[in-house]
């Protein structure tokens, strides 16, 4: 796996900028949720309907933020009709874009995206086939995600696997997922807890320890640092974000040729 040099530089600059400010700054990562629930789809459908936020509104949020990284997550972002155009605009103003998806719609909509060096397509996984299908409550969910990932790789996109950790996750399963991801030649792996890690309870502390141990299995210090950056933002833990910014890898990590580098699409 390789961590993009340009992203390395932008995160390093963001960290230094934070330290030079007298007041605590914002996270170098901006989270966008382009889809919101719009209510039930009828008395008998049992399905939720979703509403897409205007692309201009989302792009305006990015422009008003100084964060070098934009993580587009929440409910399936590929349901947004303007997602391809939105990512092009965000990358066009010099931001790094991570679009998180379960992969089900990726093959159908991948032609709307451009494989540029500032865009990562992120596959959200809870484990390998059995675990992923169980969490998705849909047989074949894992295979659909793998097919989407295969198409993305063949199309020249940078790809990342986002593994979610909860109280029931076994570290051996995480290790197996990471090994599988590496055989697929993904560009990165990020790991974050599904929820409850911000709690002061014993279970919350146990989940934080498990997540930290899982991140050590990634085998790349910059992707491990990026995981520590992403996790608190997705969980809404502002103090943890600031702690991560102050304790990231040093600049000397950029010189590790076994870890750094980027495939330019």
N, C-alpha and C positions, 0 to 999 in steps of 0.2 A: 504494500500500500504506500501511496505517496500523498504528502500534504502539499497543496499548491504553494509555491514560493510567494506568489502575489498575495495570497490570503495570509500567509505567515507574516509578511511585511505589514499588511494593513492591520492585523491584530496587534502586532508589536507597537506600531505607531499609536493605535488606540489606547493601549495600556500606558504608554509614556504620557500621552495627553491627559489621561485620567490622573496620573500622579502629579502632573504640573498644576492641576486645578486646585484652588483652595477649598472648593466645595465638592462633595461627592458627585461625580458625573453619572450619566446613564450607562447602561450596559452597551458593549460593542455589538450586541445582537438584538435586532428588532423582530418581534413575533407578530405575524399577521394571520388573522383568522378570516379568510375571505367568504366563508359560508356560515350562515346562522340558521338555526331551526326556525321554521315558519309555522309550526303547528302540525296536527295530525292530518293524514290524507283522506280521512273519511271514517265513518262509523265502523266499517268492516275491514278496512285495508290494513290496519295495524302498522302503517308506515308513517315515518316523519317526512314532511316536506321541508325543503331547504331554500333559503333565500340568499342570493348572491349580492354581496356588497358591490357598489359601483367601482369599476376599475380606476376611475379618476380619483375617487376617495382614497383608495388603497395606495395609489401612487403618490398622492399628496402627503399621506402619512410618512412614506419613505423619504420624500424630499425634505420634510420638516425634521427628520431624525438624522443624526450624524453617525449612526451605527453603520459600520462597514459590511455587516452581515445581516441579511434579511431571511428569516426562517418562515416559510409559508406552510402552516399546518392547520390544526383543528380538524373539523369535519372535512371529509375528502376534498382537497383543493381542486382536483381535476373536474369536479362538478361545476366549477365556475366557468362560464362560457368564454371569458376573456383571459384565461390563465396564461396561454401561450404569449399573447401580446403583452400582458403585464410583466412577465419575466423578461421579455426583450427590453422593455422600457427601463426596468430596474437595473438590469445588467448594463444598459446603455448609459446610465448616469454613474457608473463606476462602483456599483455595489455587488457583493457576492450573494447569489440567490440559492437557497436550499428549498426545493419543493418536495414536501413529504406526502407520500401516497401509499395506499395499500396495494397498488399495482394493478388492480382489476381493470381500470380504464386506461392504463398507460399505453398499451399497444394501439388502442383505438385513436388516441389523441396525440401520440408522440410527434406526428407530422406538423403539429402546430408550434413546436418548440425548435430552437436552434441550438446545436451542440457547441456552445461557446465555453471558454475557460472559466467564466464567472458563474456558471450554472451547474448545480448538482441536482440530480434526481434521486430522491431519498426513499428507500423502501422501508416502511415501518413493519417490523416483525416482532412477534412475541416468542419466537422459537422456530424450530423446524416444522415439518408438515403437520404432525399430530397436534402440537401446541397451537400453531397458527390457525388451523382449521377450527379447533375448539374455541379459541378466543373470538374468531370471526363469526362463529356459528354458521359456517358455510363450508361444506365439503368442497375441496378443490381450490380454496382460497390461496393456499401456499403455492400450488402449481401455477395459478394465475399470476401471482407475484413474481415467480421465477421466470415465467414467459415474458412478462413486462420488462424485467431486468435484462433478460437476454436480448430483447429487441433494442433496449436503450444502449447496451454495450455495442451491439453491431452497428448502431446508428452513430456511434462516436461520442456519446454523452458521458460526462463524469457521473459516477454513481456512488451511492453511500447506503449502507445498511444501518438503520436505527433500531437497535435492540432495546425493548422495554423490559424492565426488571420489576418484579413484585415479590411479595412475601413467599410465594410458592415456587419461584424460579430457583432452579438448581444451577450452581456454578458450572457443573459438568455440562449442562445443556447449553449454557452461554458459550463455553469453550468450543463445543461442537458446532454451534451456529457460526462463530467467528471463523473456524477452520473451513466450514462450507462456503462462507462468503469469500474467503481468500481464494478458494478454488475457482470461483466465478470471476476472479480478477476485478473485484470492486475496487474503487479508489480510496474508500474510507469506511470506517465503522464508528458509530457514535452510540453511547449507552446512557440511558437515563431511567430513573424510577417512574413507575406508572402513577404513583400518588402515595401520599402518606409519609413521604420522606421528610417533610417539613415539620411533622409532629414531634413533640417533645416526649412522647410515650416510648416505652421500651421497644415496641414494634417499629416505631419510626426510626429509632437508633439502629436497630437490627437491619432495617432496609437500607439505611445510609451506608452501613459497613459492607453489606452485600454488594451494593452498587459500586462502592470504591474498589472492592476486590474484583468485581467483574471487569471494571475498566482497566485494571492491570493486565488483563488477558489480551487486550487489543494488540499490544506489541509495537506501538508507535506512540511516542510521548506527546506529539502534537495532536493526534486524534484523541488521545486520552485527555489532554488539556481542553480540547474542543468539546468533548463530552461533558466535562465539568462546567463548561460555560453554558452549554445548551440546557442541561438538566434543570438548574434553578430557574431559568427563564420560562421554560415550559411549565414549571411548578409554581411560578409566581413568588419565588423566594428572593427578594431583592438583596438582602444582606449576604446571602450565599453567592450571589453574582459578584458583588464587590470583593468578597474574599477570594474568589476564583481569579479575578482580574489582578489582584495583588500577589498571587502565588502561582502564576503561570510559568511555563518553561522559559529559561533565559534565552537571550539572543544567540548564545553559542549553539543552541539546538538547531539553528538554521544551517549550520555547517555539516550536519550529519547527512551525508549523501545517500545513506541507506534508507533514510526516512523522507527526506524532502525532495521536491521536484513536482512537476505537473505535466500531464499530457495536454498539449495545446490542440484543441479541436480545429 
